[in-house]
Amino acid sequence: MIRRLFQPPWRTVFVGLLVLAAVGLGYFGWRPGLDLRDGRFDRKANGIWLSHAWLGDDGWFLRNGKSNQLAEIRRPETAANLVRRLKAHHITDLFPHLCPVNPDGSLPPHDRERTEALLDATTGLRVLPWVGGPYGSAARLHKAEWRSQFVRSLRTLLEQHPRFAGIQVNVEPLTSGDGDFLALLDSLRTNLPPGKLLSVAAYPPPTRWQPSLEVHWEESFFREVARRCDQLAVMMYDVGQRWPKAYQQLMGDWTQEVLSWSKGKPVLLGVPTYDDAGSGYHDPAVENPFQAIPGINRGLTRSPSTANYQGIAIYCEWETDDSEWTWLREHFLSR
């Protein structure tokens, strides 16, 4: 019987089985992530993206079939409960949605009273409205008049609500090397009120799994964006991964790259908690905090310097469930 294994066609089958077994054992023994419970990488300065409901006017609720949420979002206890949860998870930077921008560059309506109520509730935290929108249909970066109107609108917003810490710009997709985006950042840097932060929702480096430069930035462009802003929140998800350990490896590699490319600016590493199952670009069973954070941990242990690492940024508040909050407490937060 043993002799037959080394004769055709059994020899080919036997070699194939050995190769499969070796690959399986190799994957089983591969440890691209690092599960830590001592909180060593929690700087107590994490971020989170918030829903439009926190700033939205009544029309937004009606247009989006969310009028049943109006009464709840206006209750003072709702904001207080949010803030308690965020503080308990060492979240200091809040990015409430104020997108998409109108095609002329003006911002969508917001509720001034609700906005001030949120700022009342978040005293001691930094609130930076998340602004921008889809490239082309809303964000018309290639038009100088659009960029001028967008900058004016943001300056007005920050003058109306001076307790905002600044703004976060997010345009999707945004091709690596886009000079119009750099021109917009230059204009914002010049025209925002003094002392206001300019944060950018940035893209991670290209990867063999997803090389498209529409959603991944090359090193030279990443450095140009970093030079013009005060903070980068890197969106480290939506790469269509099907293998958890491959995603961990990717997170580790990205962590090292973006920290070294960011010109010393504070970096938040984006961690997905949302669903979008069946989208093709995101599998929530793979791209989730349970895989992302061990990968980030591994990258941080290998990075020559983590001086500009600020923390993680959770995307997003409205889809993070209790099991994910619990896991963050047990596997990431310092005591």
C-alpha positions in Angstrom: 0.0 0.0 0.0 2.8 2.4 0.9 4.6 1.6 -2.4 1.4 2.4 -4.3 1.3 5.9 -2.8 4.5 6.7 -4.7 3.3 5.5 -8.0 1.0 7.4 -10.5 -1.7 8.5 -10.1 -1.6 8.1 -6.3 1.7 9.9 -6.1 0.1 13.1 -7.4 -2.8 12.8 -5.0 -0.5 12.1 -2.1 1.8 15.1 -2.8 -1.3 17.3 -3.2 -2.6 16.2 0.2 0.8 16.9 1.8 0.8 20.4 0.3 -2.7 21.1 1.5 -1.8 19.8 5.0 1.3 22.0 5.1 -0.7 25.1 4.1 -3.4 24.4 6.7 -0.8 23.9 9.4 0.9 27.1 8.4 -2.3 29.1 8.5 -3.2 27.6 11.9 0.2 28.5 13.3 0.3 32.0 11.7 0.0 34.7 14.3 -0.3 38.1 12.5 -2.3 39.6 15.4 -1.5 40.2 19.0 -4.3 40.1 21.6 -3.4 42.4 24.5 -5.4 43.0 27.7 -3.0 45.4 29.5 -4.2 48.6 27.7 -0.7 49.6 26.7 -1.9 51.1 23.4 -4.9 53.0 24.8 -3.8 56.7 24.9 -7.3 57.6 26.2 -7.7 59.9 23.2 -9.8 57.7 20.8 -12.3 58.9 18.2 -15.7 57.9 16.8 -17.9 58.8 13.9 -21.4 59.8 14.9 -24.7 59.8 13.0 -26.3 62.8 11.3 -29.1 62.8 13.9 -26.9 64.7 16.4 -26.8 67.8 14.2 -29.6 67.2 11.6 -32.5 69.6 11.2 -36.1 68.3 11.2 -36.2 68.0 7.5 -33.4 65.5 7.5 -35.4 63.2 9.8 -38.5 63.5 7.6 -36.6 63.0 4.3 -34.9 59.9 5.6 -38.0 58.3 7.3 -36.6 58.8 10.8 -39.2 61.1 12.2 -39.8 58.5 15.0 -36.3 59.3 16.3 -36.9 63.0 16.7 -38.3 62.9 20.2 -35.6 60.6 21.5 -32.7 62.5 20.1 -34.0 65.7 21.6 -34.1 64.3 25.1 -31.2 65.6 27.2 -30.8 62.1 28.7 -30.0 60.8 25.2 -26.9 63.0 24.8 -25.9 62.4 28.4 -26.0 58.6 27.9 -23.9 58.9 24.7 -21.3 60.9 26.5 -21.2 58.5 29.5 -20.5 55.6 27.1 -17.9 57.6 25.1 -16.0 58.7 28.2 -16.1 55.1 29.6 -14.3 54.0 26.5 -11.8 56.8 26.5 -13.2 58.5 23.4 -12.4 62.2 23.2 -12.8 63.1 19.5 -16.3 63.1 18.0 -17.1 63.3 14.3 -20.8 63.9 13.9 -22.1 63.6 10.3 -22.9 66.8 8.4 -22.8 65.4 4.9 -23.3 65.4 2.0 -22.4 69.0 1.1 -24.7 70.7 -1.5 -23.6 70.7 -5.1 -22.8 74.5 -4.8 -20.5 73.9 -1.9 -22.8 75.0 0.9 -23.4 72.8 3.9 -26.7 70.9 4.5 -29.1 72.5 7.1 -28.4 71.7 10.7 -30.4 72.3 13.9 -28.6 75.1 15.8 -30.4 74.4 19.1 -29.7 70.7 18.9 -26.1 71.4 18.0 -25.6 73.6 21.0 -27.2 71.0 23.2 -24.7 68.5 21.9 -21.8 70.9 22.6 -23.2 71.5 26.1 -23.3 67.7 26.8 -19.8 67.1 25.4 -17.9 69.7 27.4 -14.3 68.5 27.7 -14.5 66.5 24.5 -13.6 67.6 20.9 -16.4 67.8 18.4 -15.4 68.1 14.7 -18.3 67.9 12.2 -17.7 65.4 9.5 -18.1 67.2 6.2 -17.7 66.5 2.5 -19.5 63.7 0.6 -19.4 61.7 -2.6 -16.9 63.0 -5.1 -18.5 64.5 -8.2 -22.2 64.5 -7.2 -21.6 66.5 -4.0 -17.9 67.3 -3.6 -16.9 69.1 -6.8 -13.3 69.6 -5.9 -12.3 70.4 -9.5 -14.3 73.7 -9.4 -12.6 76.7 -7.7 -16.0 78.3 -7.0 -17.2 75.1 -5.2 -14.0 75.1 -3.1 -14.5 78.7 -2.2 -18.1 78.3 -1.2 -17.3 75.2 0.8 -14.6 77.0 2.8 -16.9 80.0 3.4 -19.6 77.6 4.7 -17.3 75.9 7.1 -15.9 79.2 8.4 -19.5 80.4 9.0 -20.4 77.1 10.8 -17.4 77.5 13.1 -18.2 81.1 13.8 -21.8 80.2 14.6 -20.7 77.4 17.0 -17.3 78.4 18.3 -17.1 75.4 20.7 -16.6 73.1 17.7 -12.9 72.1 17.9 -12.6 72.1 14.1 -13.8 70.1 11.1 -13.1 66.7 9.5 -13.1 66.5 5.7 -14.2 63.2 4.1 -14.5 62.8 0.4 -15.2 59.4 -1.1 -13.8 58.1 -3.4 -10.7 60.3 -3.6 -7.9 59.3 -6.0 -4.4 59.4 -4.8 -2.6 62.4 -6.2 -5.7 64.6 -6.5 -4.3 68.2 -6.6 -7.7 69.8 -6.2 -8.0 68.2 -2.8 -4.6 69.5 -1.8 -5.8 73.0 -3.0 -8.9 72.7 -0.8 -6.8 71.8 2.2 -4.5 74.8 1.6 -7.5 77.1 1.4 -9.0 75.6 4.6 -5.7 75.9 6.4 -5.6 79.6 5.5 -9.3 80.5 6.1 -10.5 78.5 9.1 -10.8 80.6 12.3 -7.6 80.6 14.4 -7.1 77.6 16.6 -9.5 75.3 14.8 -8.3 71.8 13.9 -8.3 70.4 10.3 -8.8 66.7 10.4 -8.9 64.4 7.4 -10.6 61.1 7.0 -7.6 59.5 5.1 -7.2 56.4 3.0 -4.8 53.6 3.8 -2.0 52.5 1.4 -2.6 50.3 -1.6 -2.6 46.6 -1.0 -2.3 43.6 -3.3 -5.8 42.7 -2.2 -7.2 46.0 -3.4 -4.8 48.1 -5.4 -7.2 50.8 -6.6 -5.8 54.3 -6.1 -9.4 55.6 -5.8 -9.6 54.3 -2.3 -5.9 54.0 -1.4 -3.2 56.6 -1.1 0.3 56.3 -2.2 3.0 57.4 0.2 3.8 60.7 -1.6 0.2 61.8 -1.6 -0.4 60.7 2.0 2.5 62.8 3.1 1.2 65.8 1.2 -2.2 65.5 2.9 -0.5 65.1 6.3 1.6 68.2 5.7 -1.6 70.3 5.3 -3.8 69.0 8.2 -3.7 68.6 12.0 -5.0 65.1 12.3 -5.5 62.0 10.1 -8.2 59.4 10.9 -7.3 56.5 8.6 -10.2 54.5 7.2 -8.7 51.0 7.6 -11.5 48.9 6.2 -13.6 48.1 3.1 -11.0 46.0 1.5 -13.1 42.9 0.8 -11.1 40.6 3.0 -12.3 37.0 3.4 -9.6 35.7 5.7 -9.5 37.1 9.3 -5.7 36.5 9.6 -5.0 38.2 6.3 -7.0 41.3 7.6 -5.0 41.3 10.8 -1.8 41.2 8.8 -3.0 44.1 6.7 -3.9 46.1 9.7 -0.5 45.6 11.2 1.3 46.6 7.9 -0.9 49.7 7.5 -0.3 50.8 11.1 3.4 50.9 10.5 3.1 52.6 7.2 0.6 55.4 8.1 2.5 56.3 11.3 5.7 56.7 9.4 4.1 58.7 6.5 2.1 61.2 8.6 4.7 63.8 9.1 4.4 63.6 12.9 0.7 64.5 12.9 -1.7 62.7 15.3 -3.1 59.5 13.7 -6.3 57.7 14.6 -6.5 54.2 13.2 -10.0 53.5 11.9 -11.7 50.3 13.3 -14.9 49.0 11.7 -18.0 48.0 13.7 -20.6 48.3 11.0 -22.4 45.6 8.9 -22.8 46.2 5.2 -22.9 42.5 4.6 -23.2 41.5 1.0 -21.7 44.7 -0.3 -18.7 42.9 -1.8 -16.2 45.3 -0.3 -16.8 44.5 3.3 -17.4 41.3 5.2 -18.4 42.1 8.9 -17.4 38.6 9.9 -13.8 39.5 9.0 -13.5 43.3 9.1 -14.5 44.0 12.7 -12.8 45.1 16.0 -12.1 41.5 17.0 -9.6 41.2 14.1 -8.6 44.9 13.5 -7.3 45.6 17.0 -5.0 42.6 17.3 -3.6 43.6 13.9 -3.1 47.2 15.1 -1.4 45.9 18.3 1.1 43.9 16.2 1.8 46.9 14.0 2.4 49.2 17.0 4.8 46.7 18.6 6.8 46.7 15.3 6.7 50.5 14.6 10.0 52.3 15.1 8.1 55.2 16.7 4.5 55.5 18.0 4.9 59.1 19.2 2.2 60.4 16.7 -0.2 57.5 17.4 -3.3 59.0 19.0 -5.6 56.0 19.3 -8.3 54.2 17.4 -11.4 55.7 15.7 -14.6 53.6 15.7 -16.8 53.5 12.6 -19.4 53.9 13.6 -21.4 54.8 16.8 -24.8 53.8 15.5 -23.8 50.3 14.6 -21.5 49.4 17.5 -23.3 46.7 19.6 -22.9 45.7 23.2 -20.6 42.8 22.4 -18.2 45.1 20.6 -18.2 47.6 23.4 -17.5 44.8 25.8 -14.6 43.5 23.7 -13.0 46.9 23.5 -13.1 47.2 27.3 -11.6 43.8 27.8 -9.0 43.8 25.0 -8.0 47.4 24.4 -8.8 49.9 27.1 -6.4 50.7 29.9 -7.8 50.5 33.4 
